[in-house]
Amino acid sequence: MDEMKITENSTVQRAEQVASRSIAGKMVLMKAPISTLNTLNGVAGFIWEQLETPKSIGELASCLAGEYEVSAEEAETDLLLFVKDMVRRDLIEIKG
């Protein structure tokens, strides 16, 4: 698999065939048509909720830094790891 190029200006959005629901305080994602379930922890669930509308990596990192009181650099580093993992699972998409 080629290493994806993601920058601060890349736009992140939920993949179309993914449904989500909060159950017992955790975000659960289901990917159609194979019905794969993924459970997200609190931080990942927060990111997923932010993706109700597409956002840039920079916007998401700012949201994370504000919500969890971490530096913008730390937020972006952790966000990029999460985004790459979610792209590999076909749960989110990168534009630009």
PyMOL CGO cylinders between C-alpha atoms (Angstrom):
from pymol import cmd
from pymol.cgo import CYLINDER

trace = [
    CYLINDER, 0.00, 0.00, 0.00, 1.34, 3.45, -0.93, 0.3, 1, 1, 1, 1, 1, 1,
    CYLINDER, 1.34, 3.45, -0.93, 1.98, 5.87, 1.91, 0.3, 1, 1, 1, 1, 1, 1,
    CYLINDER, 1.98, 5.87, 1.91, -0.76, 8.46, 1.77, 0.3, 1, 1, 1, 1, 1, 1,
    CYLINDER, -0.76, 8.46, 1.77, 0.20, 12.12, 1.70, 0.3, 1, 1, 1, 1, 1, 1,
    CYLINDER, 0.20, 12.12, 1.70, -1.85, 14.01, 4.27, 0.3, 1, 1, 1, 1, 1, 1,
    CYLINDER, -1.85, 14.01, 4.27, -1.26, 17.69, 5.01, 0.3, 1, 1, 1, 1, 1, 1,
    CYLINDER, -1.26, 17.69, 5.01, -2.80, 20.26, 7.34, 0.3, 1, 1, 1, 1, 1, 1,
    CYLINDER, -2.80, 20.26, 7.34, -5.02, 21.34, 4.42, 0.3, 1, 1, 1, 1, 1, 1,
    CYLINDER, -5.02, 21.34, 4.42, -6.24, 17.84, 3.54, 0.3, 1, 1, 1, 1, 1, 1,
    CYLINDER, -6.24, 17.84, 3.54, -9.98, 17.46, 4.05, 0.3, 1, 1, 1, 1, 1, 1,
    CYLINDER, -9.98, 17.46, 4.05, -11.23, 14.51, 6.06, 0.3, 1, 1, 1, 1, 1, 1,
    CYLINDER, -11.23, 14.51, 6.06, -14.76, 13.14, 5.76, 0.3, 1, 1, 1, 1, 1, 1,
    CYLINDER, -14.76, 13.14, 5.76, -16.73, 10.10, 6.82, 0.3, 1, 1, 1, 1, 1, 1,
    CYLINDER, -16.73, 10.10, 6.82, -16.97, 7.34, 4.22, 0.3, 1, 1, 1, 1, 1, 1,
    CYLINDER, -16.97, 7.34, 4.22, -20.45, 7.09, 2.72, 0.3, 1, 1, 1, 1, 1, 1,
    CYLINDER, -20.45, 7.09, 2.72, -21.21, 3.49, 3.67, 0.3, 1, 1, 1, 1, 1, 1,
    CYLINDER, -21.21, 3.49, 3.67, -20.50, 3.93, 7.38, 0.3, 1, 1, 1, 1, 1, 1,
    CYLINDER, -20.50, 3.93, 7.38, -23.30, 4.23, 9.92, 0.3, 1, 1, 1, 1, 1, 1,
    CYLINDER, -23.30, 4.23, 9.92, -22.62, 5.29, 13.50, 0.3, 1, 1, 1, 1, 1, 1,
    CYLINDER, -22.62, 5.29, 13.50, -24.36, 5.34, 16.84, 0.3, 1, 1, 1, 1, 1, 1,
    CYLINDER, -24.36, 5.34, 16.84, -23.37, 6.15, 20.41, 0.3, 1, 1, 1, 1, 1, 1,
    CYLINDER, -23.37, 6.15, 20.41, -24.03, 3.13, 22.65, 0.3, 1, 1, 1, 1, 1, 1,
    CYLINDER, -24.03, 3.13, 22.65, -23.26, 3.17, 26.37, 0.3, 1, 1, 1, 1, 1, 1,
    CYLINDER, -23.26, 3.17, 26.37, -20.94, 6.15, 25.95, 0.3, 1, 1, 1, 1, 1, 1,
    CYLINDER, -20.94, 6.15, 25.95, -18.94, 4.64, 23.07, 0.3, 1, 1, 1, 1, 1, 1,
    CYLINDER, -18.94, 4.64, 23.07, -19.18, 5.39, 19.38, 0.3, 1, 1, 1, 1, 1, 1,
    CYLINDER, -19.18, 5.39, 19.38, -19.87, 2.27, 17.30, 0.3, 1, 1, 1, 1, 1, 1,
    CYLINDER, -19.87, 2.27, 17.30, -19.35, 2.30, 13.53, 0.3, 1, 1, 1, 1, 1, 1,
    CYLINDER, -19.35, 2.30, 13.53, -20.77, -0.20, 11.06, 0.3, 1, 1, 1, 1, 1, 1,
    CYLINDER, -20.77, -0.20, 11.06, -19.44, -0.46, 7.52, 0.3, 1, 1, 1, 1, 1, 1,
    CYLINDER, -19.44, -0.46, 7.52, -21.88, -1.69, 4.89, 0.3, 1, 1, 1, 1, 1, 1,
    CYLINDER, -21.88, -1.69, 4.89, -22.31, -3.99, 3.10, 0.3, 1, 1, 1, 1, 1, 1,
    CYLINDER, -22.31, -3.99, 3.10, -20.16, -6.39, 5.16, 0.3, 1, 1, 1, 1, 1, 1,
    CYLINDER, -20.16, -6.39, 5.16, -21.40, -5.14, 8.55, 0.3, 1, 1, 1, 1, 1, 1,
    CYLINDER, -21.40, -5.14, 8.55, -17.97, -4.76, 10.12, 0.3, 1, 1, 1, 1, 1, 1,
    CYLINDER, -17.97, -4.76, 10.12, -18.26, -3.19, 13.59, 0.3, 1, 1, 1, 1, 1, 1,
    CYLINDER, -18.26, -3.19, 13.59, -15.67, -0.81, 15.05, 0.3, 1, 1, 1, 1, 1, 1,
    CYLINDER, -15.67, -0.81, 15.05, -15.84, 0.71, 18.52, 0.3, 1, 1, 1, 1, 1, 1,
    CYLINDER, -15.84, 0.71, 18.52, -14.14, 4.06, 19.11, 0.3, 1, 1, 1, 1, 1, 1,
    CYLINDER, -14.14, 4.06, 19.11, -12.71, 5.30, 22.40, 0.3, 1, 1, 1, 1, 1, 1,
    CYLINDER, -12.71, 5.30, 22.40, -13.56, 8.75, 23.75, 0.3, 1, 1, 1, 1, 1, 1,
    CYLINDER, -13.56, 8.75, 23.75, -11.02, 10.74, 21.73, 0.3, 1, 1, 1, 1, 1, 1,
    CYLINDER, -11.02, 10.74, 21.73, -11.72, 8.83, 18.52, 0.3, 1, 1, 1, 1, 1, 1,
    CYLINDER, -11.72, 8.83, 18.52, -15.45, 9.25, 19.11, 0.3, 1, 1, 1, 1, 1, 1,
    CYLINDER, -15.45, 9.25, 19.11, -14.91, 13.00, 19.52, 0.3, 1, 1, 1, 1, 1, 1,
    CYLINDER, -14.91, 13.00, 19.52, -13.08, 13.13, 16.18, 0.3, 1, 1, 1, 1, 1, 1,
    CYLINDER, -13.08, 13.13, 16.18, -15.86, 11.12, 14.52, 0.3, 1, 1, 1, 1, 1, 1,
    CYLINDER, -15.86, 11.12, 14.52, -18.48, 13.53, 15.85, 0.3, 1, 1, 1, 1, 1, 1,
    CYLINDER, -18.48, 13.53, 15.85, -16.48, 16.46, 14.46, 0.3, 1, 1, 1, 1, 1, 1,
    CYLINDER, -16.48, 16.46, 14.46, -16.64, 14.80, 11.04, 0.3, 1, 1, 1, 1, 1, 1,
    CYLINDER, -16.64, 14.80, 11.04, -20.40, 15.29, 10.82, 0.3, 1, 1, 1, 1, 1, 1,
    CYLINDER, -20.40, 15.29, 10.82, -19.24, 17.77, 8.18, 0.3, 1, 1, 1, 1, 1, 1,
    CYLINDER, -19.24, 17.77, 8.18, -15.92, 17.46, 6.32, 0.3, 1, 1, 1, 1, 1, 1,
    CYLINDER, -15.92, 17.46, 6.32, -13.03, 19.28, 8.02, 0.3, 1, 1, 1, 1, 1, 1,
    CYLINDER, -13.03, 19.28, 8.02, -9.37, 19.90, 7.31, 0.3, 1, 1, 1, 1, 1, 1,
    CYLINDER, -9.37, 19.90, 7.31, -6.65, 18.24, 9.37, 0.3, 1, 1, 1, 1, 1, 1,
    CYLINDER, -6.65, 18.24, 9.37, -5.81, 21.70, 10.73, 0.3, 1, 1, 1, 1, 1, 1,
    CYLINDER, -5.81, 21.70, 10.73, -9.40, 22.30, 11.87, 0.3, 1, 1, 1, 1, 1, 1,
    CYLINDER, -9.40, 22.30, 11.87, -9.61, 18.90, 13.53, 0.3, 1, 1, 1, 1, 1, 1,
    CYLINDER, -9.61, 18.90, 13.53, -6.26, 19.37, 15.28, 0.3, 1, 1, 1, 1, 1, 1,
    CYLINDER, -6.26, 19.37, 15.28, -7.46, 22.72, 16.64, 0.3, 1, 1, 1, 1, 1, 1,
    CYLINDER, -7.46, 22.72, 16.64, -10.67, 21.11, 17.93, 0.3, 1, 1, 1, 1, 1, 1,
    CYLINDER, -10.67, 21.11, 17.93, -8.66, 18.35, 19.62, 0.3, 1, 1, 1, 1, 1, 1,
    CYLINDER, -8.66, 18.35, 19.62, -6.16, 20.76, 21.16, 0.3, 1, 1, 1, 1, 1, 1,
    CYLINDER, -6.16, 20.76, 21.16, -8.98, 22.86, 22.61, 0.3, 1, 1, 1, 1, 1, 1,
    CYLINDER, -8.98, 22.86, 22.61, -11.08, 19.94, 23.87, 0.3, 1, 1, 1, 1, 1, 1,
    CYLINDER, -11.08, 19.94, 23.87, -8.24, 17.95, 25.44, 0.3, 1, 1, 1, 1, 1, 1,
    CYLINDER, -8.24, 17.95, 25.44, -5.89, 20.81, 26.40, 0.3, 1, 1, 1, 1, 1, 1,
    CYLINDER, -5.89, 20.81, 26.40, -2.88, 19.52, 24.46, 0.3, 1, 1, 1, 1, 1, 1,
    CYLINDER, -2.88, 19.52, 24.46, -0.55, 21.38, 22.12, 0.3, 1, 1, 1, 1, 1, 1,
    CYLINDER, -0.55, 21.38, 22.12, -1.55, 21.79, 18.49, 0.3, 1, 1, 1, 1, 1, 1,
    CYLINDER, -1.55, 21.79, 18.49, 1.51, 19.75, 17.48, 0.3, 1, 1, 1, 1, 1, 1,
    CYLINDER, 1.51, 19.75, 17.48, 0.61, 16.84, 19.76, 0.3, 1, 1, 1, 1, 1, 1,
    CYLINDER, 0.61, 16.84, 19.76, -3.00, 16.95, 18.59, 0.3, 1, 1, 1, 1, 1, 1,
    CYLINDER, -3.00, 16.95, 18.59, -1.95, 16.88, 14.93, 0.3, 1, 1, 1, 1, 1, 1,
    CYLINDER, -1.95, 16.88, 14.93, 0.54, 14.03, 15.43, 0.3, 1, 1, 1, 1, 1, 1,
    CYLINDER, 0.54, 14.03, 15.43, -2.06, 11.85, 17.17, 0.3, 1, 1, 1, 1, 1, 1,
    CYLINDER, -2.06, 11.85, 17.17, -4.75, 12.85, 14.68, 0.3, 1, 1, 1, 1, 1, 1,
    CYLINDER, -4.75, 12.85, 14.68, -2.62, 11.79, 11.70, 0.3, 1, 1, 1, 1, 1, 1,
    CYLINDER, -2.62, 11.79, 11.70, -2.09, 8.33, 13.21, 0.3, 1, 1, 1, 1, 1, 1,
    CYLINDER, -2.09, 8.33, 13.21, -5.83, 7.96, 13.76, 0.3, 1, 1, 1, 1, 1, 1,
    CYLINDER, -5.83, 7.96, 13.76, -6.74, 9.24, 10.29, 0.3, 1, 1, 1, 1, 1, 1,
    CYLINDER, -6.74, 9.24, 10.29, -4.32, 6.89, 8.53, 0.3, 1, 1, 1, 1, 1, 1,
    CYLINDER, -4.32, 6.89, 8.53, -5.72, 3.93, 10.47, 0.3, 1, 1, 1, 1, 1, 1,
    CYLINDER, -5.72, 3.93, 10.47, -9.32, 4.92, 9.67, 0.3, 1, 1, 1, 1, 1, 1,
    CYLINDER, -9.32, 4.92, 9.67, -8.49, 5.36, 5.97, 0.3, 1, 1, 1, 1, 1, 1,
    CYLINDER, -8.49, 5.36, 5.97, -6.98, 1.84, 5.90, 0.3, 1, 1, 1, 1, 1, 1,
    CYLINDER, -6.98, 1.84, 5.90, -10.24, 0.54, 7.36, 0.3, 1, 1, 1, 1, 1, 1,
    CYLINDER, -10.24, 0.54, 7.36, -12.27, 2.46, 4.71, 0.3, 1, 1, 1, 1, 1, 1,
    CYLINDER, -12.27, 2.46, 4.71, -14.14, 4.37, 7.44, 0.3, 1, 1, 1, 1, 1, 1,
    CYLINDER, -14.14, 4.37, 7.44, -13.04, 7.86, 6.41, 0.3, 1, 1, 1, 1, 1, 1,
    CYLINDER, -13.04, 7.86, 6.41, -11.77, 9.46, 3.22, 0.3, 1, 1, 1, 1, 1, 1,
    CYLINDER, -11.77, 9.46, 3.22, -9.17, 12.12, 2.47, 0.3, 1, 1, 1, 1, 1, 1,
    CYLINDER, -9.17, 12.12, 2.47, -9.70, 14.79, -0.16, 0.3, 1, 1, 1, 1, 1, 1,
    CYLINDER, -9.70, 14.79, -0.16, -6.79, 16.94, -1.28, 0.3, 1, 1, 1, 1, 1, 1,
]
cmd.load_cgo(trace, "trace")
